[in-house]
Amino acid sequence: MGSITPNKMTLSRPEIFISATTKDLGTCRKIIKEALSTIECSPVEQTNFPPNAGTVREMLHKRIARCQAVIHLVGEVYGVEPQVQSKDKSRRSYTQMEYDIACELEIPVYIFICANGFPYDTHPAEDEEKRTLQQLHRDKLSRLDDLYEEIISRDDLEKRILALPIRVEQLRNDLYAALNELDNQRTIVRILADSNTRLQAEMAELKLTNAEIFNRAMTSTAERAGIAVSELVSIINLFVSAVRSNPGADFMDLALVDFAEKKFTSAASNAGLAANEAHAKRIAAEELVTHAINEVIAAKVQEREARKLEGQAFYAEKYFEEAIQAFEKALVITPQTEHPEGWADLQFNIGLAFNNLATISPSEDYAKYKQFAVAAYQTALQVYTREALPQGWAASKNNLAIALKDLAQTTEGISRDQLLAEAVAAYRAALEVRTRETLAARLGTDAEQPRYCPERSGIGSRRQ
């Protein structure tokens, strides 16, 4: 299997490169892409090419090295080729070069050769030299015995691609195994770096050279991993080879390789670049999170105010059940710990709605709704304290007294006397704030303004 780039850790699908000429097999390329997606693979294509062969090879090498397999579909068309061919290599088209590079990288190649009579897309005829070059390529692949499949139609091609899941599953297993192996190798090098730093501090007085300290760090790392030093060296060499041969290796892997090779200045440089990249990603992610949180907060405020107004509108139309439902929905996004006063306002409004709902409901529901109103007012009083919110406290006490008095009319004996006593106590508590002096002051100040009394009219401010 070829090199695996570090970002493969986030992949859930193997990437498969599609190698096929476009003029005659463009429709087939689309069929392959759709079939690969169906079997949970990610199709990869290269459609734009520079004119220089050397540049093409470098670009294709990087692109194909990132994939776990290549599908090489071979028709009769040679296809487009670099305008400037390499002097030391035989003449090859882009598509043929893709096959060559996959072989060099030792990436699995699934070869499909179009049989005689295959329904190609309409395309202009090529010159005799190109037809000969393509036939030589077909003949070479045909001599690979069981390593290629011959297809007779587009439907046949689709069926063959869809029949790849067993091999794709092996690719996926190989991918995860390679990733796990690379992760283990990275961990070994990180342990080596930790050990080297610790030993440098502990052995500062021994005047050891950097090489001597590094060798001791190798021994310490091997002991910690429970392996021989020679095995540790082999593991590190494999990691170095994989990263150095991978054109897509990230800065962090390059830094680890530099450290393993004792190129500490270069390791610091690449680690710094890796940190800069991670820093930029972190800042961008934090900005997204902050934006999302602000959006959530703003949406909650809008939803809460809209639900509250919905309830108030229903209340104004005397649709008390609907009003209660709207207020209760608003409560869901109004936690007492975060919005205590808004939470208490909604509880007060629910009490008002239940109190009024009782008056228009069947007699058997009257007491139940009055009890709900009492409970809502008492709940609001958890926040409406005399010290913090005296007007809200007095309004809640007053309305609680009304509900208790009405509820007392539904029962007899001790229960009735107890409810009436509680109502009297609530009235008297309200009068501790609603004194003759405060009322006169309010009337004097607002003599020309119409007043809105929540305990009589319905829903409004409790702090008048």
C-alpha positions as CSV (number, residue, x, y, z in Angstrom):
1,M,0.0,0.0,0.0
2,G,1.2,3.5,-0.8
3,S,1.8,6.5,1.6
4,I,-1.0,7.6,3.8
5,T,-1.4,11.3,4.5
6,P,-2.0,12.3,8.2
7,N,-5.4,13.8,7.5
8,K,-6.6,10.3,6.6
9,M,-7.4,9.9,10.2
10,T,-10.6,11.9,9.6
11,L,-11.6,9.8,6.6
12,S,-14.5,7.3,6.8
13,R,-14.2,6.3,3.2
14,P,-11.3,5.0,1.1
15,E,-10.4,7.3,-1.8
16,I,-10.2,5.7,-5.2
17,F,-8.7,7.4,-8.2
18,I,-10.5,7.1,-11.5
19,S,-8.1,6.7,-14.4
20,A,-9.8,6.8,-17.8
21,T,-9.7,8.8,-21.0
22,T,-12.6,11.4,-21.2
23,K,-13.4,11.7,-24.9
24,D,-14.5,8.1,-25.4
25,L,-15.2,7.1,-21.7
26,G,-16.6,10.2,-20.2
27,T,-20.0,8.6,-19.6
28,C,-18.2,5.6,-18.0
29,R,-16.3,7.9,-15.6
30,K,-19.7,9.2,-14.4
31,I,-20.9,5.7,-13.9
32,I,-17.8,4.8,-11.9
33,K,-18.2,7.9,-9.7
34,E,-21.8,7.1,-8.9
35,A,-21.1,3.4,-8.2
36,L,-18.1,4.2,-5.9
37,S,-20.3,6.6,-3.9
38,T,-22.9,3.8,-3.6
39,I,-20.3,1.4,-2.0
40,E,-19.1,4.2,0.3
41,C,-15.9,5.2,-1.5
42,S,-14.8,8.7,-2.4
43,P,-14.0,9.0,-6.1
44,V,-11.0,11.1,-7.1
45,E,-10.3,12.5,-10.5
46,Q,-7.7,14.7,-12.2
47,T,-9.1,16.6,-15.2
48,N,-6.7,19.5,-15.7
49,F,-3.1,19.0,-16.7
50,P,-0.1,21.3,-17.2
51,P,1.8,20.9,-20.5
52,N,5.1,19.7,-19.0
53,A,5.5,15.9,-18.4
54,G,7.6,16.4,-15.3
55,T,5.1,18.7,-13.7
56,V,2.3,16.3,-14.6
57,R,4.1,13.4,-13.0
58,E,4.7,15.3,-9.8
59,M,1.1,16.5,-9.6
60,L,-0.3,13.0,-10.3
61,H,2.1,11.4,-7.9
62,K,0.8,13.7,-5.1
63,R,-2.8,13.1,-6.1
64,I,-2.6,9.3,-6.4
65,A,-0.4,8.9,-3.3
66,R,-3.4,10.2,-1.3
67,C,-5.6,7.4,-2.5
68,Q,-6.0,3.8,-1.4
69,A,-6.7,2.3,-4.9
70,V,-6.9,3.2,-8.6
71,I,-9.6,2.1,-11.1
72,H,-7.9,2.0,-14.6
73,L,-10.5,1.8,-17.4
74,V,-8.8,1.1,-20.7
75,G,-10.5,1.7,-24.1
76,E,-9.1,2.2,-27.6
77,V,-8.3,5.9,-27.3
78,Y,-4.7,6.9,-26.3
79,G,-5.9,10.3,-25.1
80,V,-4.2,13.6,-24.3
81,E,-0.5,13.6,-23.5
82,P,2.0,16.2,-22.3
83,Q,3.1,18.7,-24.9
84,V,6.7,18.2,-23.7
85,Q,7.6,14.5,-23.0
86,S,10.4,13.4,-20.8
87,K,13.4,12.5,-22.9
88,D,14.4,9.6,-20.6
89,K,11.0,8.0,-20.6
90,S,8.8,6.4,-23.3
91,R,5.9,8.3,-24.7
92,R,2.9,8.0,-22.4
93,S,-0.6,9.6,-22.2
94,Y,-1.9,11.2,-19.0
95,T,-4.1,8.1,-18.4
96,Q,-1.2,5.7,-19.0
97,M,1.0,7.8,-16.7
98,E,-1.7,7.4,-13.9
99,Y,-1.4,3.6,-14.2
100,D,2.4,3.8,-14.1
101,I,2.4,6.0,-11.0
102,A,0.0,3.7,-9.2
103,C,2.3,0.8,-9.9
104,E,5.3,2.8,-8.6
105,L,3.4,3.6,-5.4
106,E,2.3,0.0,-5.0
107,I,-1.3,1.1,-4.8
108,P,-3.9,-1.6,-5.7
109,V,-5.1,-1.1,-9.3
110,Y,-8.4,-2.5,-10.5
111,I,-8.0,-2.8,-14.3
112,F,-11.0,-3.0,-16.6
113,I,-10.4,-3.4,-20.3
114,C,-13.2,-2.6,-22.8
115,A,-13.9,-5.6,-25.1
116,N,-14.5,-5.4,-28.8
117,G,-17.8,-3.8,-29.6
118,F,-17.9,-1.7,-26.4
119,P,-20.3,1.3,-26.7
120,Y,-17.8,4.2,-26.5
121,D,-18.9,7.8,-26.4
122,T,-18.8,9.4,-29.9
123,H,-15.3,10.8,-30.4
124,P,-12.9,11.8,-33.2
125,A,-10.5,9.2,-34.5
126,E,-6.9,9.4,-33.4
127,D,-3.9,9.1,-35.7
128,E,-2.3,5.7,-36.3
129,E,0.7,6.3,-34.0
130,K,-1.6,7.0,-31.0
131,R,-3.7,4.0,-31.8
132,T,-0.6,1.9,-31.9
133,L,0.6,3.2,-28.5
134,Q,-2.8,2.5,-27.0
135,Q,-2.9,-1.0,-28.4
136,L,0.6,-1.7,-26.9
137,H,-0.8,-0.6,-23.5
138,R,-3.8,-2.8,-23.9
139,D,-1.7,-5.8,-24.8
140,K,0.6,-5.2,-21.8
141,L,-2.3,-5.2,-19.4
142,S,-3.9,-8.2,-21.1
143,R,-0.9,-10.3,-20.3
144,L,-1.5,-9.7,-16.5
145,D,-3.7,-12.8,-16.5
146,D,-6.3,-12.6,-13.7
147,L,-5.3,-9.0,-12.7
148,Y,-7.7,-7.4,-15.2
149,E,-11.4,-7.8,-16.1
150,E,-12.9,-7.5,-19.5
151,I,-16.1,-5.5,-19.8
152,I,-18.6,-5.6,-22.6
153,S,-21.1,-2.8,-21.8
154,R,-21.7,0.2,-19.4
155,D,-24.1,-1.9,-17.4
156,D,-21.4,-4.6,-17.1
157,L,-19.0,-1.9,-15.9
158,E,-21.4,-0.7,-13.2
159,K,-22.0,-4.2,-12.0
160,R,-18.3,-4.8,-11.7
161,I,-17.7,-1.6,-9.7
162,L,-20.7,-2.4,-7.4
163,A,-19.2,-5.9,-6.8
164,L,-16.1,-4.4,-5.3
165,P,-17.3,-4.1,-1.7
166,I,-15.3,-7.1,-0.5
167,R,-12.1,-5.6,-1.9
168,V,-13.1,-2.1,-0.7
169,E,-13.6,-3.5,2.8
170,Q,-10.1,-4.8,2.7
171,L,-8.9,-1.3,1.5
172,R,-10.7,0.2,4.5
173,N,-9.1,-2.3,6.9
174,D,-5.7,-1.6,5.3
175,L,-6.4,2.1,5.7
176,Y,-7.2,1.8,9.4
177,A,-4.3,-0.5,10.0
178,A,-1.9,1.9,8.4
179,L,-3.3,4.8,10.4
180,N,-3.0,2.8,13.6
181,E,0.6,1.9,12.7
182,L,1.4,5.6,11.9
183,D,-0.2,6.7,15.2
184,N,1.8,4.2,17.1
185,Q,5.0,5.4,15.4
186,R,4.1,9.0,16.2
187,T,3.5,8.1,19.8
188,I,6.9,6.4,20.0
189,V,8.6,9.6,18.7
190,R,6.7,11.8,21.1
191,I,7.8,9.6,24.0
192,L,11.4,9.8,22.7
193,A,11.1,13.6,22.7
194,D,9.7,13.6,26.2
195,S,12.5,11.3,27.4
196,N,15.2,13.4,25.7
197,T,14.0,16.6,27.4
198,R,13.7,15.0,30.8
199,L,17.2,13.4,30.6
200,Q,18.7,16.7,29.4
201,A,17.4,18.3,32.6
202,E,18.4,15.4,34.9
203,M,21.9,15.0,33.5
204,A,22.9,18.6,33.0
205,E,25.7,18.3,35.5
206,L,27.2,15.2,33.7
207,K,28.3,17.4,30.7
208,L,27.0,14.8,28.3
209,T,26.8,15.6,24.6
210,N,23.5,15.8,22.8
211,A,24.2,12.6,21.0
212,E,24.9,10.7,24.3
213,I,21.7,12.1,25.9
214,F,19.7,11.1,22.8
215,N,21.1,7.5,22.9
216,R,20.0,7.3,26.6
217,A,16.6,8.6,25.6
218,M,16.4,5.9,23.0
219,T,17.2,3.3,25.6
220,S,14.7,4.7,28.0
221,T,12.0,4.9,25.3
222,A,12.6,1.3,24.3
223,E,12.3,0.2,28.0
224,R,9.1,2.1,28.4
225,A,7.6,0.5,25.3
226,G,8.8,-2.9,26.3
227,I,10.8,-3.5,23.2
228,A,14.5,-3.8,22.2
229,V,16.4,-0.7,21.1
230,S,16.9,-2.3,17.7
231,E,13.1,-2.7,17.3
232,L,12.7,0.9,18.3
233,V,15.1,2.0,15.7
234,S,13.2,-0.1,13.1
235,I,9.9,1.5,14.1
236,I,11.3,5.0,13.9
237,N,13.0,4.3,10.5
238,L,9.6,3.1,9.1
239,F,8.0,6.3,10.3
240,V,10.7,8.4,8.8
241,S,10.5,6.6,5.5
242,A,6.7,6.9,5.3
243,V,6.8,10.6,6.1
244,R,9.7,11.5,3.8
245,S,8.2,9.7,0.9
246,N,4.8,11.4,1.4
247,P,4.5,14.7,-0.5
248,G,1.4,15.5,1.5
249,A,3.0,15.0,5.0
250,D,1.9,17.8,7.4
251,F,4.3,20.0,9.4
252,M,3.8,18.0,12.7
253,D,4.9,14.7,11.1
254,L,7.8,16.5,9.5
255,A,8.8,17.9,12.9
256,L,8.6,14.5,14.5
257,V,10.8,13.0,11.8
258,D,13.3,15.9,12.2
259,F,13.4,15.2,15.9
260,A,13.9,11.5,15.4
261,E,16.8,12.3,13.1
262,K,18.2,14.8,15.6
263,K,17.6,17.8,13.4
264,F,16.4,19.8,16.3
265,T,16.4,23.3,14.6
266,S,14.4,22.0,11.7
267,A,12.1,20.1,14.1
268,A,11.5,23.4,16.0
269,S,10.7,25.2,12.7
270,N,8.2,22.6,11.5
271,A,6.6,22.3,14.9
272,G,6.2,26.1,14.9
273,L,4.5,25.9,11.5
274,A,2.3,23.1,12.8
275,A,1.4,25.2,15.8
276,N,0.6,28.2,13.6
277,E,-1.7,26.1,11.5
278,A,-3.4,24.6,14.5
279,H,-3.7,28.1,16.1
280,A,-5.4,29.4,13.0
281,K,-7.8,26.5,13.0
282,R,-8.5,26.9,16.7
283,I,-9.2,30.6,16.3
284,A,-11.5,30.0,13.3
285,A,-13.3,27.2,15.2
286,E,-13.7,29.4,18.3
287,E,-15.1,32.2,16.2
288,L,-17.6,29.8,14.7
289,V,-18.6,28.5,18.2
290,T,-18.9,32.1,19.5
291,H,-21.0,33.1,16.6
292,A,-23.2,30.0,17.0
293,I,-23.6,30.7,20.7
294,N,-24.6,34.3,20.0
295,E,-27.1,33.0,17.4
296,V,-28.6,30.6,19.9
297,I,-28.9,33.3,22.6
298,A,-30.5,35.8,20.2
299,A,-32.9,33.1,18.9
300,K,-33.9,32.2,22.4
301,V,-34.6,35.8,23.2
302,Q,-36.7,36.1,20.1
303,E,-38.5,32.8,20.7
304,R,-39.2,33.7,24.3
305,E,-40.6,37.1,23.5
306,A,-42.7,35.7,20.7
307,R,-44.1,33.0,22.9
308,K,-44.9,35.5,25.6
309,L,-46.6,37.8,23.2
310,E,-48.5,34.8,21.7
311,G,-49.8,34.0,25.2
312,Q,-50.7,37.6,25.9
313,A,-52.6,37.8,22.6
314,F,-54.5,34.6,23.4
315,Y,-55.2,35.9,26.9
316,A,-56.6,39.1,25.4
317,E,-59.0,37.0,23.3
318,K,-59.9,35.0,26.4
319,Y,-58.4,31.8,24.8
320,F,-56.9,30.9,28.2
321,E,-55.9,27.3,27.4
322,E,-53.9,28.4,24.4
323,A,-52.4,31.3,26.4
324,I,-51.2,28.8,29.1
325,Q,-49.6,26.6,26.4
326,A,-47.7,29.5,24.9
327,F,-46.5,30.7,28.3
328,E,-45.3,27.1,29.2
329,K,-43.4,26.9,25.9
330,A,-41.7,30.2,26.8
331,L,-40.8,28.7,30.2
332,V,-38.9,25.9,28.5
333,I,-36.3,28.4,27.2
334,T,-36.4,30.6,30.3
335,P,-34.4,28.8,33.0
336,Q,-34.9,30.3,36.5
337,T,-31.2,30.3,37.1
338,E,-30.5,32.4,33.9
339,H,-33.6,34.6,33.7
340,P,-35.2,34.7,37.1
341,E,-37.4,37.7,36.6
342,G,-38.6,36.6,33.2
343,W,-39.2,33.2,34.6
344,A,-41.3,34.6,37.4
345,D,-43.2,36.9,35.0
346,L,-44.3,33.8,33.0
347,Q,-45.3,31.9,36.2
348,F,-47.4,35.0,37.1
349,N,-49.0,35.0,33.7
350,I,-49.8,31.3,33.9
351,G,-51.5,32.0,37.2
352,L,-53.6,34.7,35.7
353,A,-54.6,32.4,32.8
354,F,-55.5,29.5,35.0
355,N,-57.5,31.8,37.3
356,N,-59.5,33.0,34.4
357,L,-59.8,29.6,32.8
358,A,-61.5,28.4,35.9
359,T,-64.3,30.9,35.6
360,I,-65.3,29.7,32.1
361,S,-64.7,26.0,32.6
362,P,-67.3,23.3,33.7
363,S,-67.9,23.3,37.4
364,E,-66.0,20.0,37.9
365,D,-62.8,21.7,36.6
366,Y,-63.2,25.0,38.6
367,A,-61.3,23.9,41.7
368,K,-58.5,22.2,39.7
369,Y,-57.8,25.3,37.7
370,K,-57.9,27.5,40.8
371,Q,-55.4,25.1,42.5
372,F,-53.1,25.5,39.4
373,A,-53.4,29.3,39.7
374,V,-52.4,29.1,43.4
375,A,-49.4,26.9,42.5
376,A,-48.3,29.3,39.7
377,Y,-48.5,32.4,42.0
378,Q,-46.6,30.6,44.8
379,T,-43.9,29.6,42.3
380,A,-43.5,33.2,41.1
381,L,-43.0,34.2,44.7
382,Q,-39.7,32.2,44.7
383,V,-38.3,35.1,42.7
384,Y,-40.7,37.9,43.6
385,T,-39.4,38.6,47.1
386,R,-40.5,41.7,49.0
387,E,-36.9,42.8,49.3
388,A,-35.9,42.4,45.6
389,L,-39.1,43.0,43.7
390,P,-41.7,44.5,46.1
391,Q,-44.3,45.4,43.6
392,G,-44.2,42.0,41.9
393,W,-44.3,40.4,45.3
394,A,-47.4,42.4,46.3
395,A,-49.2,41.7,43.0
396,S,-48.5,38.0,43.4
397,K,-49.7,38.0,47.0
398,N,-52.9,39.9,46.1
399,N,-53.7,37.5,43.2
400,L,-52.8,34.5,45.4
401,A,-55.3,35.8,47.9
402,I,-58.0,36.1,45.3
403,A,-57.4,32.5,44.0
404,L,-57.3,31.1,47.6
405,K,-60.6,32.9,48.4
406,D,-62.3,31.5,45.3
407,L,-60.9,28.1,46.1
408,A,-62.3,28.2,49.6
409,Q,-65.8,28.5,48.1
410,T,-65.5,25.0,46.7
411,T,-65.0,23.3,50.0
412,E,-66.3,23.3,53.6
413,G,-65.2,22.8,57.2
414,I,-61.6,23.0,58.2
415,S,-60.3,23.2,54.6
416,R,-62.5,26.1,53.9
417,D,-61.4,28.0,57.1
418,Q,-57.7,27.2,56.3
419,L,-57.9,28.5,52.7
420,L,-59.7,31.7,53.9
421,A,-57.0,32.2,56.6
422,E,-54.3,31.9,54.0
423,A,-56.2,34.3,51.7
424,V,-56.4,36.9,54.5
425,A,-52.7,36.5,55.3
426,A,-51.9,37.0,51.6
427,Y,-54.1,40.1,51.4
428,R,-52.4,41.6,54.5
429,A,-48.9,40.8,53.1
430,A,-49.8,42.7,49.9
431,L,-51.0,45.7,52.0
432,E,-47.5,45.9,53.5
433,V,-46.4,47.2,50.2
434,R,-49.6,48.6,48.8
435,T,-50.1,51.2,51.5
436,R,-52.4,54.2,51.3
437,E,-49.3,56.5,51.0
438,T,-47.8,54.6,48.1
439,L,-51.1,54.4,46.3
440,A,-51.7,58.2,46.8
441,A,-48.2,58.9,45.5
442,R,-48.7,56.8,42.4
443,L,-52.1,58.4,41.7
444,G,-50.6,61.8,42.2
445,T,-47.7,61.1,39.9
446,D,-49.7,59.4,37.2
447,A,-53.0,61.2,37.6
448,E,-53.3,61.9,33.9
449,Q,-52.3,58.4,32.8
450,P,-54.6,55.4,32.5
451,R,-53.5,52.6,34.8
452,Y,-53.2,49.0,33.9
453,C,-54.0,46.7,36.9
454,P,-52.7,43.2,36.3
455,E,-54.7,41.5,39.0
456,R,-57.9,42.9,37.5
457,S,-57.3,43.3,33.8
458,G,-54.9,40.5,33.1
459,I,-51.3,40.5,32.0
460,G,-48.9,43.4,32.4
461,S,-46.2,44.8,34.6
462,R,-46.2,43.8,38.3
463,R,-43.9,46.7,39.3
464,Q,-46.2,49.8,39.0
